[in-house]
């Protein structure tokens, strides 16, 4: 059997309800000595054959068997040894301290320390201390956003779709469970004891994701990314903030010089004294930019070809990397959302509807997202604009 066929057989066994532990044991036997990249390539073949990314997320869960042992004490000891080896290993040759890979590794090391501290508190039954410390783990969202927004889309352009299609989905599951448990613990400290099993399982998944990043994702980026692509990642990473205390990204001199050159070139190309003429008046580019910067909203525009052409990020609700400009909008969303985006844009183009509104709570804040189709005077579809706004203040006025 090919590796692809073996992986498919494991999926079939999981779908039939076989215990994950049993499948993991056989997985180890089948793939001992195989590089993680080879498994990723086999998974991409499965996706090309029509296997859904959500199904492949089940395989991502048993990948940890490769890195972390098979069962019981062996899992615990081998996981700890693997994490220490991955996180304490020398930085890849030639990478400066401020390189995005070293920054992400530093964040992983800080997250690992957090997890170890939380596990110690949970084992000792210190519910109050655990409840106070656990919400800080939500900072990992910034780390996940960096790899999802800055690394995975570039890999996708190189044809490396596995991490984007599968790992992003697992990240979303982790973030969802983290949000649920954070809310439960804030509501009642006793929920630390009640949800002990779920808390342990969540922290295990986060640890395993750290190892997968170190062993699969980051090596892949180093294999494919050009120096200029790394400069762009460095520039945009600063929009997302640090994922843990003490993990702020150091300065990378070469990247800073590139950023300065980019900004100087942009300033030279601007027509700051020219005017944009509207039917109801005219504004200089300088005036228009200053006026737009006052809007407490995030605005994103994609053109008629579904390419992201402009964004305004004054609301600071979602981080927006400048490297996203020029990308297809589908590269900016998690896999499970892409079919929804495709259908919405198809409806806008066919004029079956001209808007869609989504209301969500994001980190406890009431957020409204409005997607609006844009048509010219002749009725031709020009693109879609997205407005994202925090309604906390507005709702407080009516409380």
RALIN-V320147 format. One record per pair of residues at least 12 apart in sequence whose C-alpha atoms are under 10 Angstrom apart, sorted by the first residue. I is the first residue (numbers start at 1). GAP is how many residues later the second one is. Records with the same first field share a line. If there is no record, write none. Layout:
I = GAP, GAP
This chain:
2 = 40
3 = 27, 28, 35, 36, 38, 39, 40, 42
4 = 35, 37, 38, 39, 40, 41, 42
5 = 37, 41
6 = 21, 24, 25, 36
7 = 20, 23, 24, 32, 35, 36, 39, 49, 52
8 = 34, 35, 38, 43, 47, 48, 51
9 = 14
10 = 13, 14, 16, 17, 48, 49, 52
11 = 12, 40, 44, 45, 46, 47, 48
12 = 43
14 = 41, 44, 45
15 = 40, 43
20 = 38, 39, 41, 42
21 = 41, 44, 49, 50
22 = 48, 49
23 = 36, 39, 42
24 = 35, 37, 38, 39, 40, 41, 42, 45, 46, 47
25 = 37, 40, 41, 44, 45, 46
26 = 39, 44
27 = 32, 35, 36, 37, 38, 39, 43
28 = 34, 35, 36, 37, 38, 39, 41, 42
29 = 36, 37
30 = 36
31 = 32, 34, 35
32 = 33, 34
33 = 33
34 = 32
35 = 31, 180, 181
36 = 27, 30, 31, 176, 179, 180, 181
37 = 125, 178, 179, 180, 182, 183
38 = 178
39 = 20, 24, 123, 177
40 = 20, 120, 121, 122, 123, 126, 176, 177
41 = 119, 120, 121
42 = 120
43 = 13, 16, 17, 118, 119, 120, 122, 123
44 = 12, 115, 116, 117, 118, 119, 121, 122
45 = 117
46 = 116
47 = 114, 115, 118, 119
52 = 113, 114, 283, 284
53 = 109, 111, 112, 113, 114, 115, 116, 282, 283
54 = 111, 112, 113, 115, 116, 281, 282
55 = 111
56 = 106, 109, 110, 111, 113, 114
57 = 108, 109, 110, 111, 112, 113, 116
58 = 108, 112
59 = 107
60 = 103, 106, 107, 109, 110, 148, 149, 152
61 = 106, 109, 144, 147, 148
62 = 146
63 = 145, 146, 149
64 = 15, 140, 141, 143, 144, 145, 147, 148
65 = 13, 14, 143
67 = 12, 14, 15, 16, 141, 144, 145, 148
68 = 12, 13, 14, 15, 140, 143
69 = 13
76 = 128
79 = 125, 128, 129, 132
80 = 127
82 = 126, 129
83 = 25, 26, 29, 124, 125, 127, 128, 131
84 = 25, 28, 127
85 = 126
86 = 19, 22, 23, 124, 125, 126, 127, 128, 129
87 = 18, 19, 20, 21, 22, 23, 25, 123, 124, 127
88 = 17, 18, 21
90 = 12
91 = 14
92 = 127, 130
95 = 127, 157
96 = 154, 155, 156, 157, 158
97 = 152, 153, 154, 155, 156
98 = 136, 150, 151, 152, 153, 154, 155, 156, 157
99 = 131, 132, 134, 135, 150, 151, 152, 153, 154, 155, 156
100 = 46, 51, 118, 130, 131, 132, 133, 134, 135, 137, 149, 150, 152
101 = 113, 117, 118, 120, 121, 129, 132, 133
102 = 116, 147, 148
103 = 40, 131, 134, 139, 144, 145, 146, 147
104 = 39, 40, 42, 43, 106, 109, 110, 114, 133, 138, 139, 143, 144, 145
105 = 105, 108, 109, 113, 142
106 = 137, 138, 140, 141, 142, 143
107 = 33, 35, 36, 103, 135, 136, 137, 138, 139, 140, 141, 142
108 = 32, 35, 98, 99, 101, 102, 103, 105, 106, 135, 136, 139
109 = 101, 135, 138
110 = 30, 133, 134, 135, 136, 137
111 = 26, 28, 29, 32, 95, 96, 99, 132, 133, 134, 136
112 = 91, 94, 95, 98
113 = 131
114 = 19, 20, 22, 23, 89, 130, 131
115 = 19, 22, 85, 88, 89, 91, 92
116 = 87, 91
117 = 13, 16, 17
118 = 12, 13, 15, 16, 19, 81, 82, 85
119 = 80, 81, 84, 85
121 = 12
122 = 70, 71, 74, 77, 78
123 = 73, 77
125 = 67, 68, 71
126 = 66, 67
127 = 58, 62, 63, 64, 65, 66, 69
128 = 57, 61, 62, 64
129 = 60
130 = 55, 59, 62
131 = 51, 53, 54, 55, 57, 58, 59, 60, 61
132 = 53, 54, 57
134 = 44, 47, 48, 51, 52, 58, 65
135 = 43, 44, 46, 47, 48, 50, 51
136 = 46, 107, 108, 109
137 = 41, 45, 66, 106, 107
138 = 37, 40, 41, 44, 105, 106, 225
139 = 102, 103, 104, 105, 106
140 = 35, 38, 66, 102, 103, 104
141 = 30, 31, 33, 34, 37, 99, 100, 101, 102, 103
142 = 95, 97, 98, 99, 100, 101, 102, 177
143 = 94, 97, 98, 99, 100, 101
144 = 23, 24, 27, 28, 31, 96, 99
145 = 23, 26, 92, 95, 96, 98, 173, 174
146 = 87, 90, 91, 92, 93, 94, 95, 96, 97, 173, 175
147 = 16, 17, 20, 21, 66, 70, 71, 86, 90
148 = 15, 16, 19, 20, 23, 183, 184, 185, 186
149 = 15, 84, 87, 88, 91, 170, 171, 172, 174, 175, 182, 183, 184, 185
150 = 79, 80, 82, 83, 84, 86, 87, 170, 171, 172, 173, 174, 182
151 = 12, 13, 66, 67, 69, 70, 74, 78, 79, 82
152 = 12, 13, 15, 16, 65, 69, 179, 180
153 = 170, 171, 174, 175, 177, 178, 179, 180
154 = 67, 70, 71, 75, 79, 169, 170, 173, 177
155 = 62, 65, 66, 68, 69, 70
156 = 175
157 = 170, 174
158 = 66, 67
160 = 60, 61, 64
162 = 55
163 = 49, 50, 53, 54, 57
164 = 53, 167, 169, 170, 171
165 = 169, 170, 171
166 = 168, 169
167 = 42, 45, 46, 50, 167, 168
168 = 165, 166, 167, 168
169 = 165, 166, 167
170 = 35, 36, 39
171 = 34, 35, 38, 163
172 = 162, 164
173 = 29, 32
174 = 28, 29, 31, 32, 35
175 = 27, 31
177 = 21, 22, 25
178 = 20, 21, 24, 25, 28
179 = 183, 184, 185
181 = 14, 17, 18, 21
182 = 17, 181
183 = 180, 181
227 = 27, 28
228 = 27, 30
229 = 94
230 = 25
231 = 21, 23, 24, 25, 26, 27, 28
232 = 23, 26, 27, 89, 90, 91
233 = 22, 88, 89, 90
234 = 15, 17, 18, 21, 22, 25
235 = 17, 20, 21, 23, 24, 86, 87, 88
236 = 83, 84, 85, 86, 87, 88
237 = 12, 82, 83, 84, 85
238 = 81, 83
239 = 77, 79, 80, 81, 82, 83
240 = 76, 78, 79, 80, 81
241 = 78
270 = 15, 16
271 = 13, 14, 15
272 = 12, 13, 14, 15, 16, 17
273 = 12, 13, 14
274 = 12
275 = 12, 13
276 = 12
289 = 23
292 = 20, 21, 22
293 = 19, 20, 21, 22
294 = 20, 21
295 = 17, 18, 19, 20, 94
296 = 16, 17, 18, 19, 20, 21, 92, 93, 94
297 = 15, 16, 17, 18, 19, 20, 72, 89, 90, 91, 92, 93
298 = 13, 14, 15, 16, 17, 18, 19, 20, 21, 22, 71, 88, 89, 90, 91, 92
299 = 12, 13, 14, 15, 16, 70, 71, 72, 86, 87, 88, 89, 90
300 = 12, 13, 20, 71, 84, 85, 86, 87, 88
301 = 24, 28, 70, 71, 72, 73, 81, 82, 83, 84, 85, 86
302 = 23, 24, 25, 26, 27, 71, 72, 80, 81, 82, 83, 84
303 = 23, 25, 26, 71, 78, 79, 80, 81, 82
304 = 41, 45, 69, 70, 71, 76, 77, 78, 79, 80
305 = 23, 24, 76, 77, 78
306 = 20, 21, 22, 23, 24, 36, 39, 76, 77, 78
307 = 17, 18, 19, 20, 21, 22, 23, 24, 76, 77
308 = 16, 17, 18, 19, 20, 21, 22, 23, 24, 75, 76, 77
309 = 15, 16, 17, 18, 19, 20, 74
310 = 12, 14, 15, 16, 75
311 = 13, 14, 74, 75, 76
312 = 75
313 = 75
314 = 75
315 = 72, 73, 74, 75
316 = 72, 73, 74
317 = 45, 48, 50, 71, 72, 73
318 = 44, 70
320 = 12
329 = 12, 13
330 = 12
344 = 12, 27, 29, 40
345 = 26, 27, 28, 38, 39
347 = 26
348 = 23, 24, 25, 26, 27, 33, 35, 36
349 = 24, 25, 26, 31, 32, 33, 34, 35
350 = 31
351 = 22, 24, 28, 29, 30
353 = 19, 20
354 = 17, 18, 19, 20, 21, 30
355 = 15, 16, 17, 18, 19, 29, 30, 31
356 = 13, 14, 15, 16, 17, 30
357 = 12, 13, 14, 15, 29, 30, 31
358 = 12, 13, 30
359 = 29, 30
360 = 30
361 = 29
362 = 28
364 = 28
365 = 25, 26, 27, 28
366 = 23, 24, 25, 26, 27, 28, 29
367 = 21, 22, 23, 24, 25
368 = 19, 20, 21, 22, 23
369 = 17, 18, 19, 20, 21
370 = 15, 16, 17, 18, 19
371 = 13, 14, 15, 16, 17
372 = 12, 13, 14, 15
373 = 12, 13
